[in-house]
């Protein structure tokens, strides 16, 4: 989610899209990495992109003009950022694919990166009976393990993105994205995207992109997706309540959603009060590596930051940045608590509550 005035909205969006189109089209033939989507642009409700729920297009991993991004409003899931959801899904698919390859090769360790510069290292402990299993059984188990780890690893990278942007990281290399860090729709959109990708990958009889296209449409209906004009009304309702202003460098953020599921295992969406009477939020489970134990596997994930912001993040852990490694399972909760405390100091005690403060 990026804030900008309505008068500059179109220019900035076009500039970003042209920039990333050149980068992605130049590299799409050689790079297996998932592509980054541009989040929603905020100014006022008239400056946002609100696609109609019946016209979301076709999900594509490669850069194209067939799929739609922008903001939807759903009664049970609040705002859904389609850009975040689609990117989260493709991160999951990418990581599931490379994990499967390494499992079938019986590698005990592999490394990767996903969009952001940081590198990850996964260490694998196999069950004793793995070597003697029939090939078909290995493929079946490896497929499921890969999907589960793909979800967990993708969600980890998405939390890392929010942490980085809190401390000023710029995906474009130009503008700090602090104002969009932990925005009210991103955490839920991210988790939901990983869940839909996992479901799509389990439907092996359908191509991934086809399955994702169907699942996005079907899930939005289940969440009670609303017409574009309702989404615009929801955006107007939070203006001056959850944020104030419209100029990129002069926006005052008043709300941040830190609920990535680290506390109770569920990411709960923020619903705009009074938009859908009696509607209850529909939480989405946070991906964890715990399910891998069902098959006797253990996969430990480590993160090696290289971004400029890493020293501030290690400060949150009370550790020296020269240590060079973050262990998401134990370190992310500490980092999030530190950031949440900073948020309350900056924006007040209700910063993490979806109420319409004045």
N, C-alpha and C positions, 0 to 999 in steps of 0.2 A: 504494500500500500504506500503510494508516494503522493505527497500533497503538492499542489501547485494551483495558481490562480486559473480561473476558467479561460481568461484571455490568452494564457500561455500554454494551456493544457494540450491543445492540438499540436502546437509546434514542438513541445518537449516530447510528446508521444511519438510523433513522426521521426524526430531526430533519434530517439532511442531505438525505434524499430529499424530504421535504416542502418544504424551502427551495428546492431546485433545481427541484422540480416546479412550484412557483409561478412561478419565474423563467422556466423554459423554456416552460411552457404559455402564459404571458402573451406571450412574444416569438416563439413558433414560427411565427406567421402572417406576421410581418414580417421576420424575420431569416433570411438564407440561411446563417448560420454553423452549423457542426457543433456538436452539443451535447456537453457534458462528461459523462463517466461517472464515477461514484465508484469508486475503487479498492478493493481488498480490505481488510477490517478485521482487524488482527492483535491477538490477545491470546495465547491458547493455541489448540491445534488445535480445541478444542470451540467456540471463539468465532468461527470462520471459516465462510464460506459455501463449500461444496464441492458444486457441481452435479453430477448424474450426467451422464456424457458423452452419453447418449442423450436428454437432456432440456434441450438448450441453447436451445431456442426459436427464434424468427424474428428475424433482424437487422432493426432499424428505425432510420432516421435520426432520426425524431421520438420524443419521449418516449412510452413505452408500457410495458406490463407483460408483453409477449409474449417479449422476449428475456431471457436469463439472463446474469448476471455472476457473479463469484466466481473461485475458483482451481481449475484443473485440474492434475493432475500427469501428465506424459508422459515416457516412457522416453528419448526423444531430444531433447526440448525443455525438460525440467525443468518448473518451475512455469510455467503460462500464466495471466496475469491477463486474463480475458475483457473486463473493462472497458477496460483499456488497449488491447487488441487491437482492439476495436470502435471506440473513439474514434480510434485511429490510422488505421483504414480510412476513417472518415468524413471525417477531415481531408484524406486523400488525394483522395477523391471530390470534396469541395468545391473544393479547389485546382485539380484537373484541370478542373473545370467552368468556373471563372472564367478559367483560362489559355486554354482553347479559345476562349472568347468574345473575348478580347483578341487572340489570334493571327488569328482570322478578320477582325477589324477592322483588322489590321496596326498595332496600337498598338506603339510602341517602348518603352513603360514603363507599368507599372501597380502599384498598391499594395493591400495587404490586411492584415487581421489574422486570427488564428485562436485564439479562446478567450482566450489571455493578452492583456494590454493592448498589448504591443509591436506595432509596425507593421513591415511588410516592403515593400521596393520591388524589383521585378524589372525589369531593363533587358534588352531583346531586340535582338539583331542578326540580321536575316533573311538568308538566302542570296540572291544576286543574281537567281536565276531564279524566285524566289517569285512575283513579280508576274505572270509569264507562264504559270504553271502552270494547267491546267484546274481548275475548281472542285472536281470530284470528287477529284482528286489532292490539292488543298489540304486538303480535309476529312480525307482519310485520314492525311496527314502531321501535320496539326494535332492530330488525335485522339491519335496515338501520342506526339507531343511533349508534349502536355498530361498524359498519363498519367505519363510519365517525370518531368516537372517536378513534377507533383502528389505523386509519391512523395518526391522529393528535398525539396521544400518542407515537406511534412508531417513528414518525419523531422527536418528542421532545427528545426521548431517543438517537436517532442517532446524533442529534446536540450535546447533552450532551457528547456523546462519543468523538466527535471531540474536544470539549472544554477540556475535561479531558486529552486527549492525547497531546494537545498543551502544557499543563503544566507537561507532563512527565509520565502520567498514562501508565501502562503496563498491557494489558489484560492477558498476559501469566505469569505475576508476575516476569518476568526476564528482558526483554529489554524495555526501554522507547520507546514509539511510537510517540514521537514528530515529527520525520522526516516524518511520514505519515499523520500527522494531517492536515485536510483541503487540502488534495492532490487534484490534478486537476480533477480526475474522481469520487471521493467519494461522494460529495454532490449531484450531479445529479443522480448517481447510486442509492443512498439512497431514494431520492424522487420518482424516477421511480419505485423502488421496492414496495413502499407503494401503489402507484397508481395501479400497476398490481395486488397486493393482493386484493385491494378493488374490482376490476373488477372480479377477480376470485371468491370472496365470494358472489358477487351478482349473479353469475351463479350457483345457488343452485342445479341445475339439474346435475352438474358435481362435482365429488370430488375435493377438493381444490388442491391437488397435480397435478391431471390431468389437471385442468384448468390452473394452473401456468405453467406447461410444455408447453402447447399450446400457452399461452399468451407471454411467453418469446420469443419463436421462431417467432411468428407473429410480435411482437413489434420490434424485431431486424431487421426484413425485412423492416418494415415501416421506421425505422431510417436509412436505407441504410447500413446495416452491410456489412463489407468487408472481403475478405479472410484473413487467418492468416498472409500471407506474407505481406499484406498491413498494418496490425496492427503492424507487426515488423518494417516496414519502418517508420510508424508514431512514434514509440518509438525511433527509431534512430534519427529522426528529432528533437525531444525535448531534447535529451541528450546534456549536456553542455549548454543548453538554459534555461530549466525549472529546472534543477538540475545538479550538477556536482559531479563526483566521483562515486564509486561503493562499497566501504567498509562501512558496516553498521554504524560504529561509526565515519566515516570520510566523510559522504555525505554532500555536501553543497546544501541546498535547495534554489532555487531562485524564485520559484512561489508557491503561496498558493491560493486556490479557496475558498473564504469566502462566496460565493453566495449560501446560503441555502434557499433563498426566503423570508427573513425577510424584505427586502426593498420594493420590488414591488409585492410580492406575487408569484413570479415565480423563479424557479431554472433554470438558463440558462447554458447549457453545454459549455465546452471549446472545440472548434474545433482546431485541429492542422493546422496552416496556410498552404495553398497550397496542402493539401492532397486531398480534393474533390473540385475542382474548382466550384465556384458559389453556393456552399452549404450554407444553412442558418441554424443556430441552432434552434432546436425545444424545447422551454422551457416546463417545467412541473410545474403545479400549486402546491404551497406549501399547505399541509393540514392545515386547521384551524378549530376551534370549532364553527365558526360562523354559519355554515350550520345547526347546531343543533337547532337553534332558529326557523327554519321553522316548527318544530314540537312542539315548546313551551318548549324545554328543555334548561337547563343551566348546564354545567359541568365545574367546576373550577378545574384546575390541579396544584398541588404543588409538588415540588421536594425537598427531604431531603437528601443532600449529606452526605456520610460517608467516602468517599475516602480521602486519605492523601492530595490530591491536592486542597481540598475545600477551604483552607485558602487563597490560591492565587486567587481563583475564586471570593471569597467574597471581596477580595481587589479590584478586577476590578469593583465591584458594589459600592465600598466605604462604605461597611457595615461590621459590626463585624461578624466573622464566627460563633460566638456563637448564632447568630440569628437562624441559622439552617435551613432556608427555602429559596428556590428560586421559584419565580413565573414566569414560562417560558414566558407567554404572555408579561409581562412588563420587565422582567430582561434579557432575552436572547438578545434582541437588544442592550442593554447596554454592556453586556459581549462581544458580537461580535464586537462592535465598538472599545472597549478597545483592544481586540486581534488584530484587523485589524491595529490599530495604532502601536501596538508593531511590527507587521509584517513589516510595512513600515520602521520602525526604523532599523530593523534587515536586511531587504533584499532590501530596496529601494522602491521608489514610484510606480514602475510598478509591485510590487509583486503580485497584484491581477488582472493582465491583461494578457490574453493569447497570448502574442506576443513573437516572437523568439529573445529575447535580446541576445546580444553577451556577 
